[in-house]
Amino acid sequence: MVRILVAEDDGDLNGTLVSALLREGYEAEGVADGEKALEALSEKKFDMLIADIMMPVMDGFALAERVRETDKQLPVLFLTALDDKASKQRGYRLGIDDYVAKPFDMDLLMLRVGALLRRANIERSRELVAGNLRMAEEEHTAYVDGEELPLTVREFDLLFKLLSYPRRTFTRRQLMDEFWDYDSSATSRTVDVYMAKLREKTAACTGFEIVTVHGLGYKAVLK
């Protein structure tokens, strides 16, 4: 089970966050400051750290700096009332992964947590699994029920992108800019043709579907 550590000195908010994470199916623990967070991280393996910046004893900046000295991969999300540009820049330079300003919507926060965990898993394993589909990025190979799926390099890259950010809509222009050269003859129709091919080739996949967002582009929706 995914284990998440919450470092927040506001006791009520700390408890609310831990309860919300538990409802989402995560294992969660709360501590009141950065020093206690470091102690917890040294005693157990956590898959994510959610931390306030303004904490007693050791603030979030110092905590992030200490964490990154020994762990470059742990996803770190800052929750804070410090919504100014300088604070955000400092946090990102220290190696945090995301920044959510208070007050925040709890449902949206849970979605951000899930997205961060998915990205971290993809970066660590370089693999992506959706139902009976497995994509190995280093091999640039996809498998359905253990059998290799015949995809071109561009088809693989497009599908990997969509599945890395499920439910996120990518416009045709975004996809063209990333996967086709600027001087190519690709048009929005080219993207449509590739998506049609991907739908045909992944028809036997059970874990997702490629959805057209009319007037915008495409997204992958997990089943």
C-alpha positions as CSV (number, residue, x, y, z in Angstrom):
1,M,0.0,0.0,0.0
2,V,1.2,3.5,-0.8
3,R,2.3,5.3,2.4
4,I,2.2,9.2,2.6
5,L,3.7,11.4,5.3
6,V,2.0,14.7,6.1
7,A,4.0,17.4,7.9
8,E,1.7,20.2,9.0
9,D,1.7,22.1,12.3
10,D,-2.0,23.0,12.1
11,G,-3.5,20.0,14.0
12,D,-7.0,20.3,12.5
13,L,-5.7,20.5,9.0
14,N,-3.2,17.7,9.6
15,G,-6.0,15.4,10.8
16,T,-8.2,16.4,7.9
17,L,-5.5,15.6,5.4
18,V,-4.7,12.3,6.9
19,S,-8.4,11.3,7.0
20,A,-8.8,12.3,3.3
21,L,-5.8,10.2,2.3
22,L,-7.1,7.2,4.2
23,R,-10.4,7.5,2.4
24,E,-8.6,7.5,-0.9
25,G,-7.0,4.1,0.1
26,Y,-3.6,5.4,1.1
27,E,-1.7,4.7,4.3
28,A,-1.1,8.1,5.9
29,E,0.7,9.5,9.0
30,G,0.9,13.0,10.3
31,V,3.6,14.9,12.1
32,A,3.7,18.5,13.3
33,D,7.1,19.8,12.1
34,G,10.0,19.2,9.8
35,E,12.2,17.6,12.4
36,K,9.6,15.0,13.2
37,A,9.1,14.4,9.5
38,L,12.8,13.6,9.1
39,E,12.6,11.1,12.1
40,A,9.6,9.4,10.5
41,L,11.3,9.2,7.1
42,S,14.3,7.6,8.7
43,E,12.2,5.0,10.5
44,K,9.8,4.0,7.6
45,K,9.6,4.0,3.9
46,F,7.2,6.6,2.6
47,D,6.1,7.0,-1.0
48,M,5.3,10.7,-0.8
49,L,5.8,13.7,1.5
50,I,3.2,16.5,1.8
51,A,4.6,19.4,3.8
52,D,3.6,22.9,4.9
53,I,6.3,25.6,4.6
54,M,5.6,27.6,7.8
55,M,6.3,25.1,10.5
56,P,8.1,25.4,13.9
57,V,11.5,23.7,14.7
58,M,12.2,23.0,11.0
59,D,10.3,24.7,8.2
60,G,9.3,23.1,4.8
61,F,12.3,24.6,2.9
62,A,14.8,23.1,5.4
63,L,12.9,19.8,5.3
64,A,13.0,19.6,1.5
65,E,16.7,20.4,1.4
66,R,17.5,17.6,4.0
67,V,15.2,15.1,2.2
68,R,16.9,15.8,-1.2
69,E,20.3,15.2,0.3
70,T,19.5,11.5,0.6
71,D,16.5,10.9,-1.6
72,K,16.2,12.4,-5.1
73,Q,13.1,10.4,-6.0
74,L,10.6,10.9,-3.2
75,P,7.7,13.0,-4.5
76,V,7.4,16.2,-2.4
77,L,4.3,18.4,-2.4
78,F,4.2,21.8,-0.6
79,L,1.0,23.0,1.0
80,T,1.3,26.7,2.0
81,A,-0.1,30.1,2.3
82,L,3.1,31.5,0.8
83,D,1.8,31.8,-2.8
84,D,4.4,34.4,-3.9
85,K,6.7,33.8,-6.9
86,A,9.9,33.9,-4.7
87,S,8.7,31.1,-2.4
88,K,7.7,28.9,-5.3
89,Q,11.0,29.4,-7.1
90,R,12.9,28.5,-3.9
91,G,10.8,25.4,-3.4
92,Y,11.3,24.2,-7.0
93,R,15.0,24.9,-6.8
94,L,15.2,22.7,-3.7
95,G,13.6,19.9,-5.7
96,I,10.0,19.8,-4.7
97,D,7.5,18.4,-7.3
98,D,4.4,20.4,-6.8
99,Y,3.0,23.4,-4.9
100,V,-0.5,23.9,-3.7
101,A,-1.6,27.2,-2.2
102,K,-4.0,27.4,0.8
103,P,-6.9,27.4,0.9
104,F,-7.4,24.5,-1.5
105,D,-10.1,22.1,-2.6
106,M,-9.6,18.7,-1.0
107,D,-10.9,16.8,-4.0
108,L,-8.5,18.5,-6.4
109,L,-5.6,18.0,-4.0
110,M,-6.3,14.3,-4.0
111,L,-6.2,14.3,-7.8
112,R,-2.8,16.1,-7.6
113,V,-1.5,13.5,-5.2
114,G,-2.6,10.7,-7.5
115,A,-0.9,12.4,-10.5
116,L,2.3,12.9,-8.6
117,L,2.4,9.3,-7.5
118,R,1.8,8.0,-11.0
119,R,4.6,10.2,-12.4
120,A,7.0,9.1,-9.7
121,N,6.2,5.4,-10.5
122,I,6.7,5.9,-14.2
123,E,10.0,7.7,-13.7
124,R,11.3,5.0,-11.3
125,S,10.2,2.0,-13.3
126,R,10.2,3.4,-16.8
127,E,7.1,1.2,-17.3
128,L,3.5,1.9,-17.6
129,V,0.7,-0.6,-16.9
130,A,-3.0,-0.1,-17.8
131,G,-5.1,-3.2,-17.6
132,N,-3.6,-5.8,-19.8
133,L,-1.3,-3.4,-21.5
134,R,2.3,-3.0,-20.4
135,M,4.6,-0.3,-22.0
136,A,8.4,-0.5,-21.5
137,E,9.8,2.9,-22.3
138,E,13.5,1.9,-22.5
139,E,12.6,-0.9,-24.9
140,H,10.1,1.3,-26.7
141,T,7.9,-1.8,-26.7
142,A,4.3,-2.4,-25.7
143,Y,2.7,-5.8,-24.7
144,V,-0.9,-6.9,-24.5
145,D,-1.5,-10.0,-22.5
146,G,2.2,-10.7,-22.9
147,E,2.2,-10.5,-26.7
148,E,4.1,-7.6,-28.4
149,L,1.8,-4.9,-29.8
150,P,3.1,-3.6,-33.2
151,L,3.5,0.1,-32.7
152,T,5.6,2.6,-34.6
153,V,7.9,4.8,-32.5
154,R,5.6,7.8,-32.8
155,E,2.5,5.7,-32.0
156,F,4.3,4.4,-28.9
157,D,5.3,7.9,-27.8
158,L,1.8,9.2,-28.3
159,L,0.2,6.4,-26.3
160,F,2.8,6.6,-23.5
161,K,2.1,10.4,-23.2
162,L,-1.7,10.0,-23.0
163,L,-1.5,7.2,-20.4
164,S,1.1,9.0,-18.3
165,Y,-1.5,11.7,-17.7
166,P,-4.9,10.0,-17.7
167,R,-7.9,12.3,-18.0
168,R,-5.7,15.2,-19.1
169,T,-6.7,16.6,-22.4
170,F,-3.9,17.3,-24.9
171,T,-4.8,19.6,-27.8
172,R,-3.8,18.6,-31.3
173,R,-1.4,21.5,-31.4
174,Q,0.3,20.3,-28.2
175,L,0.7,16.8,-29.7
176,M,2.0,18.2,-33.0
177,D,4.5,20.4,-31.3
178,E,5.9,17.5,-29.2
179,F,5.8,14.6,-31.6
180,W,6.2,16.2,-35.1
181,D,9.0,18.4,-36.3
182,Y,8.0,22.1,-36.8
183,D,9.0,21.9,-40.4
184,S,7.0,18.8,-41.2
185,S,3.8,18.8,-43.2
186,A,1.8,17.4,-40.2
187,T,-1.7,19.0,-39.6
188,S,-4.4,18.4,-37.1
189,R,-5.8,15.8,-39.4
190,T,-2.5,13.9,-39.1
191,V,-3.0,13.6,-35.4
192,D,-6.6,12.3,-36.0
193,V,-5.2,9.6,-38.3
194,Y,-2.7,8.5,-35.7
195,M,-5.3,8.4,-33.0
196,A,-7.5,6.3,-35.2
197,K,-4.7,3.9,-35.8
198,L,-4.0,3.7,-32.0
199,R,-7.6,2.9,-31.3
200,E,-7.5,0.1,-33.8
201,K,-4.3,-1.4,-32.5
202,T,-5.3,-1.1,-28.9
203,A,-8.8,-2.5,-29.4
204,A,-8.0,-5.5,-27.2
205,C,-6.7,-3.4,-24.3
206,T,-9.0,-3.6,-21.3
207,G,-7.7,-0.9,-19.1
208,F,-8.3,2.4,-20.9
209,E,-9.9,4.1,-23.9
210,I,-8.8,7.0,-26.0
211,V,-11.4,9.7,-25.9
212,T,-11.9,12.5,-28.4
213,V,-12.6,15.9,-26.7
214,H,-14.5,17.7,-29.4
215,G,-12.9,21.0,-30.5
216,L,-9.8,20.3,-28.4
217,G,-7.9,17.0,-28.8
218,Y,-7.6,13.7,-27.0
219,K,-7.2,12.1,-23.6
220,A,-6.9,8.6,-22.2
221,V,-9.5,7.5,-19.6
222,L,-8.7,4.6,-17.4
223,K,-11.4,2.0,-16.9
